[in-house]
Structure formats: structure tokens, C-alpha cells
Amino acid sequence: LQSSEKAHLFLDVMSCPFVSIDTRRFLYRKYLKNFEPNLNRSHLEIENDLQSLLQTYWFVKWDELDIVKMIEKKELKESY
């Protein structure tokens, strides 16, 4: 994956209501450790960040997505 594809995927996963909070928290902490090592976020700040990410649409509008319909119409493509 290219850098922009990774960023798009990360943001979509972080905003996806179908991904558990534990998974999103794990991924976000991993992101902070690898890409923002000097940014020391408290537990509360991380939880607030996760909540903000969940309320923001990036590339997929999860509440308007009909995956079954998209599969039937073969609209899903490898984009990441």
C-alpha cells in the first residue's frame, strides 16, 4: 500500500462504528507510538480523540453504506 492509501484506510477504520473500540484504541495507540512519538496523550485525550474520529466521516459514510447491495452490483473495488 502507498502512504496515502494507508492513511485513507486508517482514517476509515478509525471512523467505522463496526470496528470495536478496543481495536480502534489499539490501532490509535500504535499510530501514536510510531508516527507521533513526542506527542504524549493522556488516557482521556486518547478517548476524546477516538470519539472525535468516530464522529467524522473520511472516505466512507458508514451510516449510508449498503455493503450487500454494493457487492451485488459489484461496486466494491480494491481501493486500499
DRENPA-3360 file (N, C-alpha, C; in nm, 2 decimals, always signed):
BEGIN
1 = LQSSEKAH = +0.08/-0.12/+0.00/+0.00/+0.00/+0.00/+0.09/+0.12/+0.00 ~ +0.04/+0.22/-0.07/+0.11/+0.35/-0.07/+0.07/+0.43/+0.05 ~ +0.15/+0.53/+0.08/+0.13/+0.61/+0.21/-0.01/+0.67/+0.21 ~ -0.06/+0.72/+0.10/-0.19/+0.78/+0.11/-0.30/+0.68/+0.13 ~ -0.28/+0.56/+0.07/-0.38/+0.45/+0.08/-0.38/+0.41/+0.23 ~ -0.27/+0.40/+0.29/-0.26/+0.36/+0.43/-0.33/+0.46/+0.52 ~ -0.31/+0.59/+0.49/-0.38/+0.70/+0.56/-0.53/+0.69/+0.55 ~ -0.58/+0.67/+0.42/-0.72/+0.66/+0.40/-0.78/+0.54/+0.47;
9 = LFLDVMSC = -0.71/+0.42/+0.46/-0.76/+0.31/+0.53/-0.76/+0.33/+0.68 ~ -0.66/+0.39/+0.74/-0.65/+0.41/+0.88/-0.77/+0.50/+0.93 ~ -0.79/+0.61/+0.85/-0.90/+0.70/+0.89/-1.04/+0.64/+0.88 ~ -1.06/+0.56/+0.77/-1.18/+0.49/+0.76/-1.21/+0.39/+0.87 ~ -1.10/+0.31/+0.91/-1.11/+0.22/+1.02/-1.14/+0.29/+1.15 ~ -1.08/+0.40/+1.17/-1.10/+0.48/+1.30/-1.24/+0.54/+1.30 ~ -1.30/+0.56/+1.19/-1.44/+0.62/+1.19/-1.55/+0.51/+1.18 ~ -1.51/+0.39/+1.16/-1.61/+0.28/+1.14/-1.67/+0.23/+1.27;
17 = PFVSIDTR = -1.80/+0.25/+1.28/-1.87/+0.20/+1.40/-1.88/+0.05/+1.42 ~ -1.84/-0.02/+1.32/-1.84/-0.17/+1.32/-1.71/-0.23/+1.37 ~ -1.61/-0.14/+1.39/-1.48/-0.18/+1.45/-1.49/-0.16/+1.60 ~ -1.45/-0.25/+1.68/-1.47/-0.24/+1.82/-1.38/-0.13/+1.87 ~ -1.42/-0.07/+1.99/-1.34/+0.04/+2.05/-1.21/-0.02/+2.09 ~ -1.20/-0.14/+2.13/-1.07/-0.20/+2.17/-0.97/-0.20/+2.05 ~ -1.02/-0.24/+1.94/-0.94/-0.25/+1.82/-0.90/-0.11/+1.77 ~ -0.99/-0.01/+1.77/-0.96/+0.12/+1.74/-0.86/+0.19/+1.83;
25 = RFLYRKYL = -0.88/+0.16/+1.96/-0.78/+0.21/+2.06/-0.64/+0.15/+2.04 ~ -0.64/+0.02/+2.02/-0.51/-0.04/+1.99/-0.44/+0.02/+1.87 ~ -0.51/+0.04/+1.76/-0.45/+0.09/+1.64/-0.41/+0.24/+1.66 ~ -0.49/+0.31/+1.73/-0.46/+0.45/+1.75/-0.33/+0.47/+1.84 ~ -0.32/+0.39/+1.94/-0.20/+0.39/+2.03/-0.08/+0.35/+1.94 ~ -0.09/+0.25/+1.86/+0.02/+0.21/+1.77/+0.06/+0.32/+1.68 ~ -0.04/+0.39/+1.62/-0.02/+0.51/+1.54/+0.06/+0.61/+1.61 ~ +0.02/+0.65/+1.73/+0.08/+0.75/+1.81/+0.23/+0.71/+1.84;
33 = KNFEPNLN = +0.25/+0.58/+1.88/+0.38/+0.53/+1.91/+0.48/+0.54/+1.79 ~ +0.43/+0.51/+1.67/+0.51/+0.50/+1.55/+0.53/+0.63/+1.48 ~ +0.42/+0.72/+1.48/+0.43/+0.84/+1.40/+0.43/+0.97/+1.48 ~ +0.39/+0.96/+1.60/+0.39/+1.08/+1.69/+0.46/+1.05/+1.82 ~ +0.58/+1.00/+1.82/+0.64/+0.96/+1.95/+0.66/+1.07/+2.05 ~ +0.67/+1.19/+2.01/+0.68/+1.30/+2.11/+0.55/+1.36/+2.16 ~ +0.44/+1.31/+2.11/+0.31/+1.35/+2.15/+0.26/+1.26/+2.26 ~ +0.26/+1.31/+2.38/+0.22/+1.23/+2.50/+0.08/+1.26/+2.53;
41 = RSHLEIEN = -0.01/+1.17/+2.48/-0.16/+1.19/+2.50/-0.20/+1.11/+2.63 ~ -0.28/+1.18/+2.71/-0.33/+1.11/+2.83/-0.44/+1.01/+2.79 ~ -0.48/+0.93/+2.88/-0.59/+0.83/+2.85/-0.71/+0.91/+2.81 ~ -0.75/+1.01/+2.88/-0.87/+1.09/+2.85/-0.85/+1.16/+2.71 ~ -0.74/+1.21/+2.68/-0.72/+1.27/+2.55/-0.73/+1.17/+2.44 ~ -0.68/+1.05/+2.46/-0.69/+0.94/+2.36/-0.84/+0.90/+2.34 ~ -0.91/+0.89/+2.45/-1.06/+0.86/+2.44/-1.13/+0.97/+2.37 ~ -1.10/+1.09/+2.39/-1.16/+1.20/+2.32/-1.13/+1.20/+2.18;
49 = DLQSLLQT = -1.00/+1.17/+2.14/-0.96/+1.16/+2.00/-1.04/+1.05/+1.93 ~ -1.05/+0.94/+2.00/-1.13/+0.82/+1.94/-1.27/+0.86/+1.91 ~ -1.33/+0.93/+2.01/-1.47/+0.97/+1.99/-1.48/+1.07/+1.88 ~ -1.39/+1.16/+1.87/-1.39/+1.26/+1.75/-1.38/+1.19/+1.62 ~ -1.28/+1.09/+1.61/-1.26/+1.02/+1.49/-1.39/+0.94/+1.45 ~ -1.46/+0.89/+1.55/-1.58/+0.81/+1.52/-1.69/+0.89/+1.47 ~ -1.69/+1.02/+1.50/-1.80/+1.11/+1.46/-1.76/+1.18/+1.33 ~ -1.65/+1.15/+1.27/-1.61/+1.22/+1.15/-1.60/+1.12/+1.03;
57 = YWFVKWDE = -1.67/+1.16/+0.92/-1.66/+1.07/+0.80/-1.54/+1.12/+0.72 ~ -1.46/+1.02/+0.68/-1.35/+1.05/+0.59/-1.38/+1.01/+0.45 ~ -1.38/+0.89/+0.42/-1.40/+0.85/+0.28/-1.52/+0.76/+0.26 ~ -1.56/+0.69/+0.37/-1.68/+0.61/+0.37/-1.78/+0.67/+0.47 ~ -1.91/+0.68/+0.42/-2.02/+0.73/+0.51/-2.08/+0.60/+0.56 ~ -2.04/+0.55/+0.68/-2.08/+0.42/+0.73/-2.23/+0.41/+0.75 ~ -2.30/+0.52/+0.78/-2.44/+0.50/+0.81/-2.52/+0.50/+0.68 ~ -2.46/+0.53/+0.57/-2.53/+0.52/+0.44/-2.48/+0.41/+0.35;
65 = LDIVKMIE = -2.40/+0.33/+0.40/-2.33/+0.22/+0.33/-2.42/+0.09/+0.33 ~ -2.45/+0.04/+0.21/-2.52/-0.08/+0.20/-2.43/-0.18/+0.13 ~ -2.35/-0.25/+0.21/-2.25/-0.34/+0.16/-2.30/-0.45/+0.07 ~ -2.42/-0.51/+0.12/-2.48/-0.62/+0.04/-2.51/-0.57/-0.10 ~ -2.58/-0.46/-0.11/-2.61/-0.40/-0.23/-2.49/-0.37/-0.32 ~ -2.39/-0.32/-0.26/-2.27/-0.29/-0.33/-2.20/-0.42/-0.39 ~ -2.20/-0.52/-0.31/-2.14/-0.65/-0.35/-2.23/-0.70/-0.47 ~ -2.36/-0.70/-0.46/-2.44/-0.75/-0.56/-2.42/-0.67/-0.69;
73 = KKELKESY = -2.40/-0.54/-0.68/-2.38/-0.46/-0.80/-2.23/-0.46/-0.84 ~ -2.15/-0.53/-0.77/-2.00/-0.54/-0.79/-1.94/-0.40/-0.79 ~ -1.98/-0.31/-0.70/-1.93/-0.18/-0.69/-1.81/-0.17/-0.60 ~ -1.78/-0.27/-0.52/-1.67/-0.27/-0.43/-1.54/-0.30/-0.51 ~ -1.44/-0.22/-0.49/-1.32/-0.24/-0.56/-1.20/-0.23/-0.46 ~ -1.09/-0.29/-0.50/-0.98/-0.28/-0.41/-0.92/-0.13/-0.42 ~ -0.95/-0.06/-0.32/-0.91/+0.08/-0.32/-0.80/+0.11/-0.23 ~ -0.78/+0.02/-0.13/-0.68/+0.05/-0.03/-0.55/-0.03/-0.07;
% end
